[in-house]
Amino acid sequence: MEISTSTNICAFTPGRERNGFDFCIAQCAQGGYKVLDINFCESMNPHSRMRNDDWQDYVKDIAEMGRRWGVVFRQSHLPYYDIFAENDEEKSQNHGGADPPLHHRLG
């Protein structure tokens, strides 16, 4: 059995500052995890590369971080919100299904 955790386990400092994927992946790997669930809630951050035109390059960068630390990503999860709710027009436009799913692109 492989025990996994999510990268969001250390996504924030005690002062609520955000830690990047590089930090989270490194900390989980140093803690002994070899399998991770990549948390793409970062895409809700308006300044995230996940929202830019180069998001696919960013996903490749994250995959490389995983390879460098000897971890694999078995699943991913995206932010959860009601894309059909009123006042969520921007979210519904920015939330698109990826084909293939992002965790497949992470290897």
N, C-alpha and C positions, 0 to 999 in steps of 0.2 A: 504494500500500500504506500502511496506517495501522499505525504501531508503537504497541503498547500495553504497559502494565505494570500490576501489581496494586497496590492501595492498601496492601498489607502490606509494600511495599518500604521504607517508613519508619514502620512501625507501632510500633516500639520505639526508645527512646533507647539509647545505649551502656550505660547503667545498668539497662536492661531495664524502664524505666517505659513505660507505654503512651501513644502519641500518638493523639488522636482523629481521626475521619474528616475533620474540618475541616482539621486540620494536614496530614494525608496527601494530601488532594485538592489543597490549595493548593500543597504542595511539588511534587507531580507536575506540576501545571499550570505552575508557575513553571519547572520543568525542561523544558518544551516538549511534554509529553504532552497530546494532545487526546482520547485514548481510554483508558479505564481499565477494569480488571476489579475490581469491588468485592468485597472480601474480608469475608465475614460471619462469620469465625471469632470476631469480637468477641462473637457470641451465646453463646459458651462462658463468658464472664465473667459470674458471677452478678449483677453490678451493672449489666449492660448494659441499655439501653432496649430492645434486641432481645428481651428476655425479659419485658418489661412489657406490660400491656394496650394501651399506646399505641404499640406497635411499628410500626403502619402510619403513624402520624404521623412517627415517626422516619425511616422510609424516605422519606417525602415531604420531610423536612428534608434528608436526604442528597442527594436528587435536586436540590433547590434549591441546595445547595452546588455541585453539579456544574454547574448552569446558570450560577451566579454566576462560576465559574472558566472557563467555556467548554469543559468536557469532557463527554463522553458515556460512559455505561457500556454496553459491548457484551455483557458477561457478568458473572456473579457466581459465587461458589462458597461453599459452606457448610462447616462443620467436617466432617471425615471421622472417623467412629467407627462401631463395630459396634453398632447400636441393639438388637441381639438378644443381646448378650453379657450374662452374669450380672453383677450389680452395676451395671448401667447403667439401672436402672428410671427414675430421674429424667430421664436423657437421652432415653430412648425416649418419655417422656410429653411432653417439651418440644420434641421434634423432629417437626415436622409439615410435610407438603408444602404449599407455598403455591400457590394457583391464582388468578391466573397466577403464574409464577415471579417472584421478587423483582426480577430484573434487568429484566423487562418493566415493572415499576412505576416503575423509575428513569428511564424514557424512553430 
